[in-house]
């Protein structure tokens, strides 16, 4: 007998696969190409692409990478882990962190000399904290994507070495 928990898990799994299909379909529509053309260009069968778009199957790791390369996006974008924005460099991250700290220090100085009230300073500091949290979250996502890409490269190298 199937429990409510099993039904909910199955439903969530189907929805996440279906969301992926929509992302592939969206990208294909942006390029104005057919499934047949995408199949020809990527070497993934049209039947498999149809399953991915309907959400009835998930691509294997090789298919993820082929699709990501073809559309010029990251695997994380296809998986809806990240948005389409490009990764930010370490220097840009550091500049953003510095700007946050500088803003916090400026707010505290203004409050300490009475230019702004402590309540206003508190609200400003909360906003800076939110910006800092968002930046850390983005850095974490980018790190996870780099790790995934590295693992994929390692997997491909091993697979090609085994074929030799």
C-alpha positions as CSV (number, residue, x, y, z in Angstrom):
1,X,0.0,0.0,0.0
2,X,1.3,3.4,-0.9
3,X,1.6,6.0,1.9
4,X,0.8,9.7,1.6
5,X,4.5,10.4,2.1
6,X,5.4,8.2,-0.9
7,X,2.7,9.9,-3.0
8,X,4.1,13.4,-2.1
9,X,7.7,12.3,-2.8
10,X,6.6,10.9,-6.2
11,X,4.7,14.1,-7.0
12,X,7.7,16.3,-6.0
13,X,10.0,14.2,-8.1
14,X,7.7,14.4,-11.1
15,X,7.4,18.2,-10.7
16,X,11.2,18.7,-10.5
17,X,11.7,16.7,-13.6
18,X,8.9,18.5,-15.4
19,X,10.4,21.9,-14.5
20,X,13.7,20.8,-16.2
21,X,11.7,19.9,-19.3
22,X,10.3,23.3,-19.4
23,X,13.8,24.8,-19.2
24,X,14.9,22.8,-22.2
25,X,11.8,23.6,-24.1
26,X,12.2,27.3,-23.3
27,X,15.8,27.3,-24.5
28,X,14.9,25.5,-27.7
29,X,12.1,28.0,-28.3
30,X,14.5,30.9,-27.8
31,X,16.8,29.4,-30.5
32,X,13.7,28.7,-32.7
33,X,14.8,25.1,-33.4
34,X,12.9,21.8,-33.5
35,X,13.5,18.7,-31.4
36,X,14.8,17.0,-34.5
37,X,17.4,19.8,-35.1
38,X,18.4,19.7,-31.4
39,X,18.8,15.9,-31.6
40,X,20.9,16.2,-34.7
41,X,23.1,18.9,-33.2
42,X,23.7,17.3,-29.8
43,X,23.6,13.6,-30.7
44,X,20.8,13.0,-28.2
45,X,17.9,11.1,-29.7
46,X,14.7,13.0,-30.4
47,X,12.8,10.5,-28.3
48,X,15.0,11.2,-25.3
49,X,14.6,14.9,-25.8
50,X,10.9,14.5,-25.9
51,X,11.0,12.5,-22.6
52,X,13.1,15.3,-21.0
53,X,10.8,18.0,-22.2
54,X,7.7,16.1,-21.0
55,X,9.4,15.5,-17.7
56,X,9.0,11.8,-17.8
57,X,12.8,11.2,-17.7
58,X,15.9,13.0,-16.4
59,X,19.0,13.3,-18.6
60,X,22.2,11.4,-17.7
61,X,25.2,13.5,-16.8
62,X,26.6,13.4,-20.3
63,X,23.3,14.6,-21.7
64,X,23.2,17.5,-19.2
65,X,26.6,18.6,-20.4
66,X,25.8,18.3,-24.1
67,X,22.6,20.4,-23.6
68,X,24.4,23.0,-21.5
69,X,27.2,23.3,-24.0
70,X,24.8,23.5,-26.9
71,X,22.7,26.3,-25.3
72,X,25.7,28.1,-23.8
73,X,24.4,27.8,-20.2
74,X,25.6,26.0,-17.2
75,X,24.3,22.6,-16.1
76,X,23.1,24.3,-12.9
77,X,20.9,26.6,-15.1
78,X,19.4,23.7,-16.9
79,X,18.7,22.0,-13.5
80,X,17.2,25.3,-12.2
81,X,19.8,25.5,-9.5
82,X,20.9,28.9,-10.6
83,X,19.8,31.8,-12.8
84,X,21.3,32.6,-16.1
85,X,23.7,35.2,-14.8
86,X,27.4,34.6,-15.3
87,X,29.6,33.7,-12.3
88,X,31.1,36.7,-10.6
89,X,34.9,36.8,-10.2
90,X,36.7,36.5,-6.9
91,X,37.7,40.2,-7.2
92,X,34.1,41.3,-7.8
93,X,33.0,39.3,-4.8
94,X,35.7,40.9,-2.6
95,X,34.7,44.3,-3.8
96,X,31.1,43.6,-3.0
97,X,32.0,42.4,0.5
98,X,34.2,45.5,1.0
99,X,31.4,47.8,0.0
100,X,29.1,46.1,2.5
101,X,31.6,46.4,5.3
102,X,32.3,50.0,4.4
103,X,28.6,50.8,4.4
104,X,28.2,49.2,7.8
105,X,31.1,51.2,9.2
106,X,29.8,54.4,7.8
107,X,26.4,53.8,9.3
108,X,27.9,53.1,12.7
109,X,30.0,56.2,12.6
110,X,27.0,58.3,11.6
111,X,25.0,56.8,14.5
112,X,27.8,57.3,17.0
113,X,28.1,61.1,16.2
114,X,24.3,61.6,16.2
115,X,23.9,62.2,12.4
116,X,21.3,59.4,12.3
117,X,19.4,57.7,15.1
118,X,20.2,54.3,16.4
119,X,16.9,52.9,15.1
120,X,17.7,54.0,11.6
121,X,21.3,52.6,12.0
122,X,19.8,49.3,13.1
123,X,17.6,49.1,10.0
124,X,20.5,50.0,7.7
125,X,22.7,47.3,9.3
126,X,19.9,44.8,8.8
127,X,19.8,45.7,5.1
128,X,23.6,45.3,4.8
129,X,23.3,41.9,6.5
130,X,20.7,40.8,3.9
131,X,23.1,41.9,1.1
132,X,25.9,40.0,2.7
133,X,23.7,36.8,3.1
134,X,22.7,37.0,-0.6
135,X,26.3,37.4,-1.7
136,X,27.4,34.4,0.4
137,X,24.5,32.3,-1.1
138,X,25.5,33.2,-4.6
139,X,29.2,32.3,-3.9
140,X,28.0,29.0,-2.5
141,X,26.0,28.2,-5.6
142,X,28.9,29.1,-7.9
143,X,31.3,26.9,-5.9
144,X,28.9,24.0,-6.1
145,X,28.6,24.5,-9.9
146,X,32.4,24.6,-10.2
147,X,32.6,21.4,-8.2
148,X,30.0,19.7,-10.4
149,X,31.8,20.8,-13.6
150,X,35.1,19.5,-12.2
151,X,33.5,16.2,-11.3
152,X,32.0,15.9,-14.8
153,X,35.3,16.6,-16.4
154,X,37.0,14.0,-14.3
155,X,34.2,11.5,-15.1
156,X,34.6,12.2,-18.9
157,X,38.4,11.8,-18.7
158,X,38.1,8.4,-16.9
159,X,35.5,7.2,-19.3
160,X,37.6,8.1,-22.3
161,X,40.7,6.5,-20.7
162,X,38.7,3.3,-20.1
163,X,37.6,3.1,-23.7
164,X,41.2,3.1,-24.9
